[in-house]
Amino acid sequence: MNFSILIVVLLLMIVTVGYILPSERTEQRRSVYDISQKRLFEIVTNNNDFSYRSDLKDLVILNSEKGIETWEEVSKNGQKITFKTIKKVPYSYYEIEIIEANGFKGYWKSEFKIINENKTEFIATEHIIIKNPIKRLLSYIFFDIGEFMDTFQNDLRKKVDNIKVKTVANNIYKN
């Protein structure tokens, strides 16, 4: 009997803490890349090339009409998240909706600001909403939005650096 009471009290505590935690979380990251605004925008918005993303096993485009895509990303651990393009302003702004992701929804938006011809500031903001208090608590324990954003930006930096190396090599080869 005491064990049953302990389980009930523990569950009540988990739910209570979940309700106390904010249901919405936002993280933002800024980085500067040595690449043109146009080229960086093309890389970020091209869902056909996800090979540089170290966190993904697969990406399946479910629907594509006039530049608006719905797609599913499958992480290395099998987690599936469905996204949809909300707004795409060529070379300066890109926003996607997180449609379904194991109990949370939200959006991810990015801005591409020209610093000079071959240097771009990339600002990414992720906002998630978790209504279920148990999943909310678990998300605070096991789901570090900032870490996911850092991984994306690091992968993007490697992709940009790889493009720069290929460009330099091609220029040397041509001369």
Phi, psi and omega in degrees: 000318180297324179295320179297319179295318179300317179297315180298315180297317179298315178297318177297322178294318180299312180296318180298313179297319178301319178291328181288324181293146178299139179280348180239139179228141180225136175228148178224143176227142177236137176214155175245132181240142179274072180199155181293155178303314182300312183293320178296317178301316180298320179296310185295323186268358181270096181285348177286338178243093177248010186300333180282348183278106184290343183270353185252139172267324183204158173218122183242121176279118184273328181202144178211118179219119176052045177083355178261118183244151167240130183213163179240127174260138177244117182286169180301331180268008175095355179295133180250135177227131180258133182235160174216136176295130177258312183211135181223105177255108188316122172074354182235336186208139179213125180229135178231151177261137172271105186280311182214127182207065175053049173101002175225159179226176178158208179209163175225127179231150181221144177240144181237109185247128180290128170262312169206188187305323183236033178214128185227135172271131180245121180242118180243135179232129176243133181230120178239152180235126180234109184278323182289121185296329179288314177295327178299311179300314180298324180295324178291331181277317191247352187237096181267099182302317181301320179295319178296319179293320178298318179299315179300312183294323177294318177297319179296319179299317178298319179298313180297316179298321179296320178296318179298317180297316179296320179296315179297316180298318179296319179295321178294316181297321181293326182278000000 
